[in-house]
Amino acid sequence: MLSLLKFLILIVIFFAADNAVAVNKSVEGALFDLSIEDLMQIEVTTVSRRSQKLSEVPSAVFVITQEDIQRSGATSIPDALRMAPGVQVERVSTDKWAVSIRGFNGVYANKLQVLMDGRSVYNPMFAGVQWEQQDTLLEDIERIEVIRGPAAAVWGANAVNGVINIITKQAADTQGSLLTAGGGSFEQGFFGARYGGKINEATPFRFYAKGFTRDRLTSTTGDNIHNQWHSARGGFRLDHTRGIDQFTLQGDIFYNAHGDTVDRSQLNLPGIPQNGSRGHTEGGNIRLRWDRVYSEQSAIMLQIYYDRNRYRLVPIGDSDAESFDVDFQHRLNFLEKHSVTWGLNYRLYHNTVFDSVISQFTPREQTNHQFGAFLRDEISLLPERLMLTIGTRLDHNDFSGLEVQPNARLMWTPNSSNSVWMSISRAVRIPSRAEQDVTAVVQQIQGLPGFPILPVPILATITGTNNFGSEKLIAYEVGYRHQITPRASVDIAGFVNDYSQLRDFSFGALSAGVGLPGQIRIPVTANNNASALTYGLEVSADWKPLNQWRLQASYSYLNMDIDSSELVKQLDPTTGGADKVAPQHRLSFRSNYDFSEKLQLNLWLRYVSKIAFYNIPDYVTMDARFSFKPVKHVELFLMGQNLFSQNHREFVSDTIPTLPGVIPRGIYAGVQWRF
């Protein structure tokens, strides 16, 4: 597969050399010239699988534009996601993040669907997203659409708390060349290169390459965690238009060298090295999409993609995985007042997991299938004033069988400055292969309620079970958007989420550890006995007091009430203790100021309240980016990260107990040249 991707990239390079084209004027940065009123008219596609104006979407939506990414100084997709209200992003180590929406966060947050250009990157083996594998040249991202709340009626199982869709630019919008490079303290070195051209007027293309090296973190005691990260990635995109048809061929390959150190005070097993482990991940994907647009109201789409990756980090894990996905949808008008979208989906996921000191899968190799179909109808009750949307999705999977996920949304727009929406949704999170097939030692228990110190450590060993079923959610949402002036707007969303049949754990009888003298094992099995009621409020505001000055702020409040066994509440951060893992308050404030066409200053202040489960106090931090354009098409920039603290903790691994790292203050500089 990787050889095929390399061959396709070489084909594109050959045509580039043989077909020189003029460089189009760059449109990047044009969003900063728009008024807030214009920005509210930006079109989004993730909510309904068709283009809609942001102001007309009956859902809690936040759009992170290319301009936002550039001015923030973010060096990864998770860092950019910190801009969105309701999204919890915490760095665990150099190459790992915990990212979730509206609670239940963890390294593998299992209630969040993530897409790259509509291609699902959710890992059904562990029920989550491996963020270290999801990357591209950040300058090629057109926007990131963040949907808070269930979107399962369109995107299927696991889109429980939200959907994140990273949308890259079309090849026609990335013509010419781009080079960027720099380095500093934590961001030790990075480079990126892109070239866009045309085979002919109907067939633009681009190809890119990027790489970086990031420093290791240290533990809270100053020890080396050995998690420095080196990465290389490349890819291409080819678009072709023929009449009413458009074809897209896109692919990527990557290689990551990474590492980690198991916390031996939490898990002390023979075979775990004291000085950390080093490993690598490699993989690639290829995507083919066909769009036929009959009119603004009628279109069909067919997308096929293949993805493969290999993960090596002995003794923590060793696996090969590949997936194949086919997605079809059709949009049409029906009886004038109805806009109907329906679609079909099939996904095959094949993986092989090799035994390690920590975990074993039985069987070692497995192939799973998932089938889906959805129907969505937008009904115009009052033209341009009142819209009702109803829909449902049927999914069948190998773990829990058939799942039904309906949704209803009502949008009222009394005038051009105000809109109110409300919704009720049902969504499910299906079991992962790990929850059914794994046997893994996950924690060394030193104490229990009433017995803070045990004479002999107890090793908690998770044992998979076929009796664990889907987790379920009934969500109630309401939202309000107000265009205060052409220069100011506010967006408010509130929700109540009622979860049932959540994952809980039951404990079996104690037994002596085979081959582990002086240690006792306790089997832990997942069940569906937990439940939760959560509610929250999310507010975002946008204001341009001057043409050259833009202020953006967001605030998120979350309250969680978990009904789980008392022992699980103390041992399980992903469900039982999730209320103490999610910060109750989050605040983001950004200031983007242009002194002139050549000089910019961008400031980003963030506050996160405490994470009690891991004894992490609240913190305030700020990033600052200063850029200067000495000549046209050349930009010099200086970036300061986490300026308010020398080191601070953000999160702790909830899967394998690795040594928690502290996030350092960082400074880096770079240059970008477009030609």
N, C-alpha and C positions, 0 to 999 in steps of 0.2 A: 504493500500500500504506500509506504513512504517513497519507494522508488518511483511509483506512478506519479506522485505529487511532484517530485523533483523533475520528472520528465515534462510534465505539463508546464512547470515554471520555466524550463528551458525553451519550450515552444514560444511562450509569451515573450521571453527575452529576444529570441531570434526575430520575431516580427517587429519588436521595438527597434532593433538595429536596422531592419530593412525598410521601415516606414517612419521616417522622421516627421514630426508634427510640430506645429506652432504651439507655444505654451499659452493656455488661456489665462486670463486675469483671475487671481485668487479671490474667492468670495469669503474666505475665512475671516472672521472678525466682524462681518456685516451685521450680526445679531445685536452687537452693542449699539448700533445706530438706530435700532428699532425702538419705538415707544413701548411702554408696558402694555398698552392696548393692542399693539401689533403682536407682541409676544404671546398674548392670550389666544391669538388666532393660529398659532403653530399647530400643525396637524399631527395627531398621534394615531397609531394603528393597533396597539396591543390590546386595548379594551374590547373592541368589537371585530378585530381582524379586517377593518377597513379604515380609510382615512376619515378622521373627524377633527373638528376644531377643538382645541383644548378646553375652551370655555363652554362647549356643548356636551362634554363627556359626563355621563351620570356615574362617576366613580371617583375615588380619591386617587388622583394622578399627579405626579410631579415629573417634569422633564428636565434632565440635565443636558445642556447643550454643549457643543464643541467649545464655544466661547467660555462656558463655565469651567470645563475641564482645564483648558489652557490657563486661565487666570488663577485657578486654585493651586496650580503647581502639583497636582496629584500625579504620582508616578505609577499608579496601579488602578485598576477598575474598582476594587473595594474602597480605596481611599476616596475616589470620586463619589461613591455612593453615600458618603457621610453628609453630603449636601442635602439629601432628601429627608423630609420629616418622616417620623415613624419607622425609620430604618436604623437598626442597631448594627454598627460596624466596630468590631474590637480586634486589634491585632494580637495574635497569640504568639507568633514567632516571626522570624524574618520572612518566611514563605507561607505562613498560614494566618487566616483570618476566620473569625466567627461573624457571620452576616445573617441577619434575620429581619423580619418585619413584624411588629406588634407582638414581640415576645417569643419565648421558646428558642432562645439562641444557643448555638453550639458550633463546634468546628464543622459538623455535618447537620446544619439546621434543616430539619426534615419537612417543614411546612412551607417551603419557599421554592417556587419554580423559577428557573433562570434560563434565559434564551440568548443565543448569539445569532442575530439576523433570523429569528424564528426557529433556530435549531436548538432543541433542548439539550442542556449540559447537566441535567439532574442525574446523579449516579444512583440507579436503583439497587446497587449492591450494598451501599452504606446508607442510602436515603439522605442525600445531601449533595453539595457542590464542592468539588475540589478547586478552590479559587486560584491556587498556584498554577493550574493548567489553563485558566481562562484569561487570555491576554491577546492583544493585538497592538499595532502601532496606534497609540492614543490619538494622534493627529488624524487618523482615518475614521474615528468614531463621529458619526453625524449627531447622534443624541442617544441618551439612555432614558427609556421610559420606565418609570417605577409605579406600579399599580399596588396600592395598599388595600388589603382586603381580598376576599375570595375572587378568583377568576376561573374557577374550575368548570363553569358552564361552557367556557370557550377553550381553555387550555388543558382541561382534564385533571386527573388525580394528582395530588401533591401541590396544586396551586391553591393552597388553603389560606395562608396569611398574606399572599401577594405574589406578584410576578415582576421580574426584572428582565427587560428586553434590551440588549445592547445592539444598536443598529448602526452599521457602518455605512460610509458614503458610497454612492454609486461611482463607478470608474470614471464617468464623465466629469465628476466633481473633484477629481484628484489628478488632473493633468499637470505635466511638468515634473520637476524634481524637487525633492526635499532632503536635506541632511541636517541631523541634529546630533549633538554630542556634548558630554560634560562629565562632571564628577565632583565628589566632595568627601564628607566624612562617612555617614552611613551609606548614602548612595555613592559608592566608591567610583563607579564608572558606568557610563551608558552611551549607547549610540543608536541611531535609527536612520534608515535610508529608504526612500520611496521614489519610484519613477512611474509616471503615467503617460500613456501615449494612445495612439489609435492604429489599428490594423486598417480600418477604413472609417468613413464618417459614421457608419452604423455600429462600429465595434470598438469602443474604447476599452482600455485595460489598465491595470496597474500591478506592480509587484513591489514587495517590501521586505526588508530584513531589519531585525533589531536584536540587541543583546545588552545585558547589564550584569554587574556584580554588586551584591549588597553585603554589607558587613554582618558579622554574627551579632547576636544579642548576648547579654550577660544575665545570669540569674540574679535574684534579689540579694544573694550573698557575694556577687561579683565573680562567680565562676563562669568559665567559657562553656557555652551550650553547644558549640560546634555546629551551628545552623546557618553559616554563611551560605549565600545563594548565588549561583551562576546560571544564567539563562541565555539561550539563543533561540530565535524564532524567525520564520520567514513564510511568505505566502503570496497569493496572487488573487486577482479578481478580473473576470472578463465578462462584459455585458454586450449583448447583441440585440438590436431592434430590427424587426422585419414586419412592416405593416402594423397590425394590432397586437403582435406578439413581441414579448421581450424575454430573452434568455439570460440567465446568470450562471456562470461557472466560477466557483470560489474554493480555495483550499489553503491549508496551513500545515506546517510541520513545526515541532518544537523539541527542545532538549533542556531539562533542568537538572542541575547538580545541587543537591541539598543535603541536610542532615538534621539530627536532633539528639537529645540526651534524655533517657528515661530517668525519672525521679526515683532513685532506689529506696528512698524513705517511704514511698508509696507502693512500689512494686519491686521486690528484690528476688529475682529468679536467676538460676544458673544460666549462663549464656548471654546475659545482658552486659555489654561492655561498660566499664566505668567512665571511659573518656568519650562517650558519644558514638553515634553511628553516622556513616555517610552513605549516600545512595544517589539514585538518579531516576528521573521519569522522562519518557520520550513518547511521542505520539504524533498523530496528524488527523486531519479530517478533510473531506471533500463534499461540496454541496452543489447540486444542480437544481435550478428553479426555472419554471416556465410560467409566465403570466400572459393571459389573453384578456384585453380590456375591450369590451363591446361598447360600453358607454360609462358615464359616471355612476350609473346604477347597476351595471351588470358586468361581471368579470369572473374568470376562473383562474385558479392557481394550482400548480402541482410542484411539490418540492420533494427531493430525494437527497438523503445525505448518509454518509458513512463516517464513522469515527473509531479510532483505535488508540489505545495508550498502554504503556507498560510501566509498572511502578516497582522500584527496587529500593528497599531500605531495611536491610537485615539488621537486627532480628525483628523489627517492628512489623514489616509486611512485605509481601512479594506477590504481585498479581498481574495478569494480562486481561484486558477487557476490550470488547468491540461492540458497536451498536450499529444498527441499520434502521432507517426511519423513512416512511413514506407518508406524506401529508397532502391531502387534496381538499380544496374548498371551492364553493360556488356561491356567488352573490347575485341576487336578482330582485327586481321590484315585482310586487304581487298585489293586484287590486288597488293600485294607486297609493294607498296609505300604508302599505306594508313593504318594508325592506328586509328581505329574508337572506340569511347566510347559513349555509349548511356545509358540513365537511366530514371526511373520513380520515382515520389515522391508523397506521400500523407501526409498531416498534418491536424489533428483535434485539435482545441484549444477551450476549454470550460472554462468560468470564471464567477464568481459571485462577484459583487462589491456592498458593503453595503454603504448606505448614510452616509456622514460625515458632519461636520460643513462647510467644504470647497467645497465638490463636491458631485454630485449625477449622477448616470448613469441610462438611460432609454433605453431599459429595464435593470433591475438589473442583469439578468442572460442571457447569450448568448453562442451559440456554432457556431464557424466558421470553414469553410473547405477551404483547399488550395490544388490544384492539380498541378503537374509540370511534364514536360518531356524535356529532353535535348539531343542534338546530337552534337558530337565534332569529327572533322576529322583532323588528323595531316598528312600532305602530304609532303613526302620527294622529293623536287624538284631537289636537288643535294645531293647525299648521304653524310652525316656528314658535309655538308656545308650550305645548304639552306633549311629551313623548313617553310612551310606555314600551319597555323592552322586556320580553319574556324569552326564556330559552332553557335548554337542558343539554346535558352531555351524558352519554352512556359509555362506560369503560369496562372492559373485561380484562382481568389480569390473572396470572397463575397463582397468586397468593391468596386473594380474597374473593375471586370470582367477579360477578357483575356489580358495578357501582353506578348509582344514579345521582346526578348532581344538578338540580334545577336552580334557576335564578330569576328574579323579577326586579326591575329597576324603573323608577318613575322620575322624569326630569321636567321641571317647570321653569320656564324662562319668561317672566312677566315683562321684561324689557331688555334692552341690549346691555344693561349694566349689572343685572342681577340674575342669578340662577340658583335654584334649590333642587336637590336630588335626594332620593332615598332608595334603599334596596334591602332585600332579604335574600340570602343565599344559603345553599347547602354545599359543603365540600368535604372530601375525605382525603386522608393520607394513608396510602396502602403500605403494607409491611414491606420491608426490605429483605433481601436474601440473608443478610447478616442476622436478622432477628429470627430467622427460621433454621439456619444451617450452621451457625458458628458455635464453637466452644472456645471461650477466651477468658484468660485471667486479666481482670480489669483493675483491681484495687486490692491493696493490703490494708485490712481494717485493723486499726490499733486500739479502738475503743468502741463501746456501744452504750446506749442510754442506760444509766445506772451503773455502768462499768467503764469509766473513762480510760482505764488502763487494763489491758488484757495480759495475762501471763504468757500467752502464745499468740503470735499474729494469725489472723484469719484471712485467707485469700478468697476473695469473692470471684467466683467463676461463672460467667454467663453461659447458659446453655440454650440454644435455639429451640423453638417449639412451633409446630404447625397450628397450635391452638390460638396463636396471637392473630387478631384480625385488624381491620382498618380503624383508624381514629376518625372521629366525625365532628363536624362543626356546623352549627346554625349561626349565621352572622346577620346582625342588624346594623345598617349604616345610614347616616344622614350627612349631607354636606351643603355648604353655602359658598358661593363665589360672588365677590362684589368688585366691580371696576369703579374705584373711588373717583379717580380722574384718569385722563390718558397717561399720567405718569405714575399712578399708584394702584395697586390691587391687593386683595386679601383672599385667601382660600382657607376655609375651615372645614374639618371633617371630624365626626364623632362616630363611635362604634361601640357595640356590645357583642361580644363573642361568647357563645355557649358551646363548650367542648364536651363531648361525651366519649366514652370508651377509649380514653387516652391510655398510653402505655404506663403501666405500673409494674412492680416486680414482687414476686413471692420468693421466699427463701426455703430451701430444703434442709435436710439433716446434715450436721457436721460430719466430716470424715477426714481421716489422716491423708495428707498429701503424698501421693506416690512418688518416691524419689526425692522428696523434699523434707528431710528430717526437721522436726521442730516446728512444722507449719501445719495448719489445719485448713481444709477447704470447705466452703459453703456454696452449694449450687444456687444460682439465681436464675429465675425463669420469668420471661415477660408475660404479662396478662393485660386485659383491657379494663381494669377496675378503677382507674383514675378518671377524674373529670375536672373541669375548670370553668370559671366565669371571669372574663376579663372585660375591661372597658377602658376607653381612652379618648384623648382629644389631640388633634394635630392641626397646627396653624402655620401657614407660611404667608409672608408678605413681601412685596416687591415695590420699590420706590426709586424714582429717578429725580432727585431734587434739582439736579442740573444735567445738561446734555452730556457732560463728561463724567458724571458721578452716578453710580448705581449702588443701592443698598438692598440687601436681601437678608431676611431673617426667617427662622423657623423655630417652633417650639413643639415638643411632643411630651404628652403625659400618658402614663400607662399604669394601670392597677390590675393586679392578678390575684385571684383567689383559687388556690389549688386544693382539691380534695384527693388526698393520697395518704398512704400509710406513713406513720411518723418516722419510721426507720428509713423509708425511701426518700422522704423529704430531706434527710440529712446526707444521703449518699448519692442521690441522682440529681444532677443539675439540669438535665434536659427536660424533665417533666415535674417530678415531685418537688424539686427545689427551684423550679423555673421562676417563681415569683421573686426569689432573691438573686437571680441572675440578671434579670432585666432591669436596667436603671429606670427609676420612676420618672425622672425628668431629664430631658436633653434639650440643649439650646445651641443654635448655630447662628452666627452673625457674620455677614460678608460685606466688605466695602471694596468696590472697584473704581479707581479714580484714574482718569487720563489727564496728566498735566499738559500734554500736547500729543500730537500724532506720533511722537517718537518716545515718549516717556510715560510709563504706567506704574502704579503702585496698587497692589492687591493685598488686602488683609483678611484673614479668616480666623475668627474667635469661636471656640467651642467649649461648652460646659457639659459634663456628664456626671450624673449623681452616682452614689456609691453602688457597688455590686457586693451585697452582703455575703453571698454564698462563698465568695473567694476572699473575703476581707479586703476588698479593693476600695479605698476611699474615693470620694468624688474628686474630680480634677478639672482644671481650666487650662487650656492650651491655645496657642495661636500659631498660625503659619503666615508667612509674609513673602510676597514675590515682587521683586523689582525688575522691570525690563526696560531696555533701551534699544532703539533702532537707529544705529548711526547712519545707515544708508538703506535704501529701499530693498526689501526682501531679506534683510539680515537683522536678526534679533539677538541681543545679548541679555541673559537673565541671571539673577541671583535669587536663590530660594533659601529661606530659613524655616525649618520644621520643628514643631513642639518647642517653641521659644520660651514658654513660661516655666518649663521644668527640665532639669538636667536629665532626669529619668522618671518615668512613671509606668505603673502597671495598667494594663487594659483588660486582660482576660487570662484564663487558664485552660489548658486542654481538657476537654470533658470526655475524650475517648481514651487513648493511651496516656497514662499520667507522665507526661514529659515535664522537665524542669521549666517553670514559668519564667519568661524573660521580661525585662524592663525595656521600655521604648525610649531610645536616647534622643536628645536634641541633635539635630542635623543641619548642616549647611552644604549646599552644592551650587555650582555655577555651570552655565552651559551656553551654547550658541546654536541658533537655528538659521538655516539658509535655504531660501526657496528660489528656484530659477527654472 
